[in-house]
Amino acid sequence: MTASPQPSGRSFPGSGLAKGLAVTLRTMTKKTVTAQYPETQPDLPPRTRGVIGLFEENCTVCMLCARECPDWCIYIDSHKETVPPAAPGGRERSRNVLDRFAIDFSLCMYCGICIEVCPFDALFWSPEFEYAETDIRDLTHERDKLRDWMWTVPAPPALVPAAEEPKEYAAARKSADRTAAQQAAEAATAARPEPTRPEPTRPEPTRPEPTRPEPTRPEPTRPEPTRPEPTRPEPTQPKPDRPEDGDAR
């Protein structure tokens, strides 16, 4: 065991008080830096861990954040729906639909595990910190409040000047375009008139106009000369004389 070193030199009585007064005298001449909160909002760093915002369009109800939370402060409810096939002849699919997503901030210790394990980027840190309540039961915020905090999430800085658009913005724009296209298709279907079957029409009989035949003049024909054919006389055989009845006797 080693002994603690003894201070060198002698201290006169009241030296500590003199040092404290010297610090006070030095700081009296400096400009004050008191922030007038809440009139002046503090300038927080972009990665401040205030609250957790929910981007509902990216949530697939995989329950991974609720299972990995060490405080079990995330509550999720969902149900399944059948999705019709996208193309004729396809198969119907089932998907999970989010019914409830709530976080109890009276239990949350702001570890950020739920944000790190989310495979679809549905949870983000928001710099909001003014959510104090007089009742501890009011610190359980539902998905509507979490979605409102999502719009206070700062945009991620671009890595390079020619970097692509953040995938959060691309996913939000894709979802908005899909919803707008679906609404436009429904409006076009509602405005389309119903097809009417045309009535069959009977054609009116048409009477042909009489046509007068033009007179035709017969062409004169010249008779061809006919040569009579020679006829050969047939030979005649003489008849024998028949005896008279008196001579025969």
C-alpha positions as CSV (number, residue, x, y, z in Angstrom):
1,M,0.0,0.0,0.0
2,T,1.5,3.3,-1.1
3,A,0.9,6.6,0.7
4,S,-0.7,9.5,-1.1
5,P,1.7,12.3,-2.1
6,Q,1.7,15.3,0.2
7,P,1.1,18.7,-1.4
8,S,4.3,20.7,-1.8
9,G,4.5,24.1,-0.1
10,R,2.3,25.7,2.5
11,S,-1.2,27.1,2.0
12,F,-2.2,30.1,3.9
13,P,-5.7,30.3,5.4
14,G,-8.4,31.5,3.0
15,S,-6.6,30.6,-0.2
16,G,-9.5,28.5,-1.5
17,L,-11.9,31.5,-1.0
18,A,-9.5,33.7,-2.8
19,K,-9.3,31.4,-5.8
20,G,-13.1,31.2,-6.0
21,L,-13.4,35.0,-5.9
22,A,-10.8,35.3,-8.7
23,V,-12.9,33.0,-10.9
24,T,-16.0,35.0,-10.2
25,L,-14.2,38.3,-11.0
26,R,-13.0,36.9,-14.3
27,T,-16.4,35.6,-15.4
28,M,-18.1,38.9,-14.4
29,T,-16.6,40.7,-17.4
30,K,-17.6,38.0,-20.0
31,K,-20.8,38.0,-22.1
32,T,-23.6,35.8,-20.9
33,V,-24.7,32.8,-22.9
34,T,-28.0,32.1,-21.3
35,A,-30.6,30.6,-23.8
36,Q,-34.0,32.1,-23.3
37,Y,-36.0,28.9,-23.6
38,P,-38.8,28.4,-24.6
39,E,-38.8,31.7,-26.5
40,T,-35.6,30.7,-28.2
41,Q,-35.4,27.1,-29.4
42,P,-32.1,25.4,-29.0
43,D,-30.0,24.5,-32.1
44,L,-29.8,20.7,-31.8
45,P,-27.5,18.5,-33.7
46,P,-29.0,16.5,-36.6
47,R,-28.6,13.2,-34.8
48,T,-30.4,14.2,-31.7
49,R,-32.4,11.3,-30.1
50,G,-35.6,13.0,-29.2
51,V,-38.6,10.8,-30.1
52,I,-39.2,8.0,-32.6
53,G,-41.1,8.8,-35.8
54,L,-43.1,6.2,-37.8
55,F,-43.2,6.0,-41.6
56,E,-46.3,3.9,-41.8
57,E,-46.1,3.2,-45.6
58,N,-42.8,1.2,-45.1
59,C,-44.1,-0.9,-42.1
60,T,-44.8,-4.5,-43.1
61,V,-45.8,-5.6,-39.5
62,C,-42.9,-8.0,-39.3
63,M,-42.9,-7.5,-35.5
64,L,-39.1,-7.4,-35.4
65,C,-38.8,-4.1,-33.6
66,A,-41.3,-5.3,-30.9
67,R,-39.4,-8.5,-30.3
68,E,-36.0,-6.8,-30.1
69,C,-37.0,-4.0,-27.8
70,P,-35.4,-4.7,-24.4
71,D,-38.1,-2.7,-22.5
72,W,-41.1,-4.2,-24.4
73,C,-42.5,-0.7,-24.9
74,I,-43.7,-1.2,-28.5
75,Y,-47.3,-2.4,-29.1
76,I,-48.4,-3.6,-32.5
77,D,-51.7,-5.0,-33.7
78,S,-52.6,-6.1,-37.2
79,H,-54.9,-8.2,-39.4
80,K,-54.6,-10.0,-42.7
81,E,-56.3,-9.0,-45.9
82,T,-56.6,-10.8,-49.3
83,V,-55.1,-8.8,-52.2
84,P,-56.7,-9.5,-55.6
85,P,-54.3,-10.6,-58.4
86,A,-52.5,-7.9,-60.3
87,A,-53.0,-9.6,-63.6
88,P,-55.8,-11.7,-64.9
89,G,-55.3,-15.4,-64.1
90,G,-53.0,-14.6,-61.2
91,R,-53.2,-15.8,-57.6
92,E,-54.6,-13.9,-54.7
93,R,-52.2,-13.0,-52.0
94,S,-52.6,-12.1,-48.3
95,R,-50.8,-9.2,-46.6
96,N,-50.6,-7.8,-43.1
97,V,-52.4,-4.5,-42.4
98,L,-51.3,-2.3,-39.5
99,D,-54.0,-1.6,-37.0
100,R,-52.1,-0.1,-34.1
101,F,-48.5,1.0,-33.5
102,A,-47.8,2.6,-30.2
103,I,-44.7,3.3,-28.1
104,D,-44.7,3.8,-24.4
105,F,-42.0,6.5,-23.8
106,S,-42.3,6.2,-20.1
107,L,-40.5,2.8,-20.5
108,C,-38.3,3.7,-23.6
109,M,-34.6,4.1,-22.8
110,Y,-33.8,5.6,-26.2
111,C,-31.3,2.8,-27.1
112,G,-32.3,2.9,-30.8
113,I,-32.3,-0.9,-31.3
114,C,-35.8,-0.8,-32.9
115,I,-34.5,1.7,-35.5
116,E,-31.4,-0.3,-36.2
117,V,-33.2,-3.7,-36.7
118,C,-36.1,-2.4,-38.9
119,P,-35.4,-4.0,-42.3
120,F,-37.7,-1.6,-44.2
121,D,-36.7,1.8,-42.7
122,A,-40.0,2.5,-41.0
123,L,-38.6,4.1,-37.8
124,F,-36.5,7.2,-37.5
125,W,-35.1,9.5,-34.8
126,S,-36.7,12.9,-34.6
127,P,-35.2,15.8,-32.7
128,E,-38.5,16.7,-31.1
129,F,-38.2,16.7,-27.3
130,E,-41.3,18.7,-26.1
131,Y,-43.7,15.9,-25.3
132,A,-43.9,16.1,-21.5
133,E,-47.2,15.1,-19.9
134,T,-48.7,15.5,-16.4
135,D,-49.9,11.9,-16.4
136,I,-47.5,9.0,-17.1
137,R,-50.2,7.1,-18.9
138,D,-50.3,9.8,-21.6
139,L,-46.8,9.0,-22.6
140,T,-48.0,6.1,-24.7
141,H,-48.3,7.7,-28.1
142,E,-50.2,6.0,-31.0
143,R,-49.3,5.8,-34.6
144,D,-51.0,9.1,-35.5
145,K,-48.7,11.0,-33.2
146,L,-45.7,9.0,-34.3
147,R,-46.5,9.8,-37.9
148,D,-46.7,13.6,-37.1
149,W,-43.2,13.3,-35.7
150,M,-42.0,11.7,-38.9
151,W,-42.2,15.0,-40.7
152,T,-39.7,16.6,-38.3
153,V,-37.0,14.1,-39.1
154,P,-34.1,15.9,-40.8
155,A,-33.1,14.9,-44.3
156,P,-30.0,12.7,-44.4
157,P,-27.0,14.5,-45.8
158,A,-25.9,13.5,-49.3
159,L,-22.7,11.5,-49.3
160,V,-21.5,13.0,-52.6
161,P,-22.7,16.0,-54.7
162,A,-24.3,13.6,-57.3
163,A,-25.8,11.3,-54.7
164,E,-29.2,9.7,-55.4
165,E,-32.4,10.8,-53.7
166,P,-32.9,9.4,-50.2
167,K,-34.9,6.2,-50.3
168,E,-37.3,7.6,-47.7
169,Y,-38.3,10.3,-50.2
170,A,-38.5,7.9,-53.1
171,A,-40.7,5.5,-51.1
172,A,-43.0,8.3,-50.0
173,R,-43.2,9.6,-53.6
174,K,-43.9,6.1,-55.0
175,S,-46.7,5.6,-52.5
176,A,-48.2,9.0,-53.2
177,D,-48.1,8.4,-57.0
178,R,-49.7,5.0,-56.6
179,T,-52.5,6.4,-54.5
180,A,-53.0,9.3,-57.0
181,A,-53.1,6.9,-59.9
182,Q,-55.7,4.7,-58.1
183,Q,-57.9,7.7,-57.4
184,A,-57.6,8.9,-61.0
185,A,-58.6,5.4,-62.3
186,E,-61.6,5.3,-60.0
187,A,-62.7,8.8,-61.0
188,A,-62.3,7.8,-64.7
189,T,-64.4,4.7,-64.2
190,A,-67.1,6.6,-62.4
191,A,-67.3,9.3,-65.1
192,R,-67.4,6.7,-68.0
193,P,-70.9,6.4,-69.5
194,E,-72.5,3.1,-69.5
195,P,-72.5,1.4,-72.9
196,T,-75.8,1.4,-74.7
197,R,-76.9,-1.3,-77.1
198,P,-77.9,0.2,-80.4
199,E,-81.4,-0.7,-81.6
200,P,-81.5,-2.7,-84.9
201,T,-82.7,-0.6,-87.8
202,R,-84.5,-2.2,-90.7
203,P,-83.3,-1.0,-94.1
204,E,-86.0,0.6,-96.2
205,P,-86.7,-1.2,-99.5
206,T,-85.4,0.7,-102.5
207,R,-87.3,0.5,-105.9
208,P,-85.0,0.1,-108.8
209,E,-85.5,2.8,-111.5
210,P,-86.8,1.4,-114.9
211,T,-84.1,1.5,-117.6
212,R,-85.1,1.8,-121.3
213,P,-83.1,-0.6,-123.4
214,E,-81.3,1.1,-126.3
215,P,-82.4,-0.1,-129.8
216,T,-79.9,-2.2,-131.5
217,R,-79.7,-2.3,-135.3
218,P,-79.0,-5.8,-136.6
219,E,-76.0,-6.1,-138.8
220,P,-76.7,-7.3,-142.4
221,T,-75.5,-10.8,-143.0
222,R,-74.5,-12.1,-146.4
223,P,-75.9,-15.5,-147.2
224,E,-73.2,-18.0,-148.1
225,P,-73.7,-19.8,-151.4
226,T,-74.7,-23.4,-151.0
227,R,-73.6,-26.0,-153.6
228,P,-76.1,-28.9,-154.1
229,E,-74.7,-32.2,-153.3
230,P,-74.9,-34.8,-156.2
231,T,-77.5,-37.5,-155.7
232,R,-76.8,-41.0,-157.0
233,P,-79.9,-42.7,-158.5
234,E,-80.8,-45.9,-156.9
235,P,-80.9,-49.0,-159.2
236,T,-84.4,-50.4,-159.9
237,Q,-85.0,-54.1,-160.4
238,P,-87.7,-55.1,-163.0
239,K,-90.7,-56.8,-161.7
240,P,-91.5,-60.3,-163.2
241,D,-94.6,-60.6,-165.2
242,R,-97.4,-62.3,-163.5
243,P,-99.2,-64.8,-165.7
244,E,-102.8,-64.5,-166.3
245,D,-105.2,-66.8,-164.8
246,G,-106.3,-68.3,-168.2
247,D,-102.8,-68.9,-169.3
248,A,-101.8,-70.9,-166.3
249,R,-104.5,-73.3,-166.9
